[in-house]
Amino acid sequence: MDWAKRFNRSLTPAETGLGSAMKLTAIIFAITLLASAAPATTSAETPEAAAESAALSWLSLADAGNYAQSWSAASKLFRQTVSESQWQSAAAAARAPLGALKSRKVQSATLKNSLPGAPDGEYVVVQFASSFEHKASAIETVTPIKDADGKWRVSGYYIK
């Protein structure tokens, strides 16, 4: 007759040796639960990723022909350099002949503290390999700057 039957009771997990295994399982479960609930560290936290996101958001306005909105969404530096009507004319002249966007893929994103002809600041030069309805291969260069409020906004756009 075994010990548990002799004393008419069940063995506790500690008495069976399962106590430490159960504790370990509970700890692993808690760590897994906490890790899945904690915000993941993503590349979105890098300046390059934040600037890429801002560039893509801004480009979506230009892609839709919303040049007035893209001017309003641009950085203070951009708006001080180019008037809204100048931007609308230049953007329409550059984009209309290309036709609709077919694809766009980030080629590079480079953090810079200074650019030729621009005040020092925190910039990211983002280059996209793009394809349009009437131009199969183009390079779009979008340069977001970190504005005074800490948000990334486009300060320059060039398409080749």
MODATA-V99808 format. One record per residue. PSI is psi in whole degrees, 0 to 359 (999 if undefined). OMEGA is omega in degrees with one decimal (none if undefined). D_CENTER is the distance of its C-alpha to the mean C-alpha in Angstrom with 2 decimals. Layout:
# MODATA-V99808
psi: (PSI | PSI)
omega: (OMEGA | OMEGA)
d_center: (D_CENTER | D_CENTER)
This chain:
# MODATA-V99808
psi: (136 | 170 | 316 | 318 | 324 | 324 | 7 | 51 | 163 | 152 | 143 | 159 | 324 | 322 | 331 | 351 | 359 | 348 | 311 | 327 | 320 | 320 | 316 | 317 | 318 | 320 | 314 | 317 | 315 | 317 | 316 | 317 | 314 | 320 | 323 | 335 | 336 | 144 | 135 | 143 | 117 | 169 | 348 | 343 | 350 | 153 | 320 | 315 | 320 | 319 | 320 | 315 | 316 | 319 | 315 | 321 | 316 | 318 | 327 | 327 | 315 | 320 | 325 | 359 | 14 | 67 | 325 | 317 | 322 | 325 | 314 | 328 | 351 | 171 | 163 | 319 | 314 | 311 | 332 | 333 | 323 | 129 | 161 | 316 | 322 | 316 | 315 | 316 | 312 | 317 | 316 | 318 | 324 | 322 | 322 | 315 | 339 | 333 | 194 | 147 | 133 | 319 | 159 | 129 | 135 | 127 | 318 | 158 | 115 | 124 | 132 | 148 | 348 | 148 | 148 | 131 | 10 | 151 | 154 | 147 | 191 | 106 | 156 | 122 | 113 | 125 | 134 | 137 | 116 | 156 | 134 | 167 | 317 | 7 | 106 | 327 | 121 | 154 | 120 | 129 | 119 | 132 | 92 | 150 | 149 | 108 | 170 | 331 | 3 | 359 | 146 | 129 | 151 | 131 | 350 | 151 | 134 | 136 | 136 | 999)
omega: (-178.2 | -173.4 | -176.7 | -179.7 | -179.0 | -179.6 | 175.8 | 175.8 | 178.0 | 175.9 | 176.0 | 177.6 | -179.9 | -179.0 | -179.3 | -177.6 | -179.8 | -177.2 | -178.7 | 177.9 | 179.3 | 178.2 | 179.3 | 177.9 | 179.0 | 179.4 | 178.9 | 178.5 | -179.6 | 179.0 | 178.9 | 179.3 | 178.9 | -179.0 | -179.8 | 179.5 | -178.7 | 178.3 | -178.9 | 174.4 | -177.7 | 178.0 | 178.3 | 179.5 | 179.4 | 176.4 | -179.3 | -179.0 | 178.4 | 178.7 | 176.4 | 179.6 | 178.3 | 180.0 | -179.9 | 178.1 | 179.5 | 179.6 | 178.8 | 176.2 | 178.9 | 179.1 | -178.8 | -178.7 | 179.3 | -174.2 | 177.7 | 178.7 | 179.8 | 176.3 | 179.8 | -178.4 | -177.8 | -178.9 | 176.6 | 178.7 | 178.6 | -176.9 | 176.9 | -176.0 | -175.4 | 177.5 | -179.6 | -178.9 | 176.1 | -179.7 | -178.9 | 179.5 | -177.5 | -178.8 | 179.4 | -179.8 | -178.7 | -172.0 | -175.2 | -178.9 | -178.1 | -174.8 | -175.7 | 175.5 | 175.8 | 178.8 | 179.0 | -179.4 | 178.5 | 174.4 | -179.5 | 174.7 | -173.2 | 178.2 | 179.4 | 175.2 | 176.2 | 177.8 | 179.4 | 176.7 | -179.1 | 177.3 | 176.5 | -179.7 | 178.7 | -178.3 | 167.1 | 177.3 | -177.7 | 176.3 | 179.7 | 168.3 | -173.3 | 176.8 | -179.0 | -179.4 | -176.9 | 176.4 | -173.3 | -176.2 | 178.9 | 173.4 | 175.3 | 175.9 | -179.7 | -176.6 | 173.2 | 174.6 | 175.1 | -178.4 | -177.0 | -179.8 | 177.9 | -179.8 | 177.5 | 178.0 | -177.4 | 177.4 | 179.2 | 179.6 | 179.3 | 178.4 | -177.9 | none)
d_center: (67.08 | 63.76 | 62.97 | 60.94 | 63.69 | 66.36 | 64.83 | 63.66 | 60.03 | 56.64 | 55.13 | 52.12 | 48.94 | 49.86 | 53.35 | 52.06 | 49.55 | 46.65 | 45.72 | 43.61 | 41.98 | 41.09 | 39.77 | 37.61 | 36.31 | 35.59 | 33.74 | 31.61 | 30.89 | 29.96 | 27.60 | 25.95 | 25.72 | 24.24 | 21.68 | 20.53 | 20.50 | 18.61 | 14.88 | 13.34 | 11.96 | 8.63 | 6.83 | 4.17 | 7.54 | 8.14 | 8.78 | 7.85 | 4.17 | 4.59 | 7.10 | 5.89 | 4.36 | 7.73 | 9.55 | 9.12 | 10.14 | 12.92 | 13.98 | 14.57 | 17.09 | 18.75 | 18.91 | 20.78 | 23.07 | 22.09 | 22.68 | 23.99 | 20.88 | 18.66 | 21.08 | 20.88 | 17.06 | 17.24 | 17.79 | 21.23 | 22.06 | 21.46 | 23.60 | 26.25 | 26.52 | 26.69 | 28.42 | 27.09 | 29.97 | 29.49 | 25.83 | 26.82 | 29.59 | 27.70 | 24.69 | 27.13 | 29.25 | 26.45 | 24.64 | 27.61 | 29.36 | 26.38 | 26.44 | 23.75 | 20.49 | 20.99 | 17.95 | 15.07 | 13.44 | 11.57 | 14.49 | 13.46 | 11.47 | 14.03 | 14.26 | 17.55 | 19.78 | 22.13 | 22.48 | 25.84 | 27.11 | 24.41 | 24.73 | 23.24 | 19.91 | 16.40 | 15.01 | 12.57 | 14.31 | 12.21 | 14.64 | 14.50 | 17.44 | 18.39 | 21.41 | 23.26 | 26.39 | 28.65 | 26.83 | 25.91 | 24.08 | 22.29 | 19.94 | 17.72 | 16.79 | 14.52 | 14.65 | 12.66 | 14.54 | 14.08 | 16.73 | 19.46 | 17.95 | 14.92 | 12.50 | 10.86 | 13.00 | 14.32 | 17.51 | 18.54 | 18.58 | 20.84 | 21.66 | 24.12)
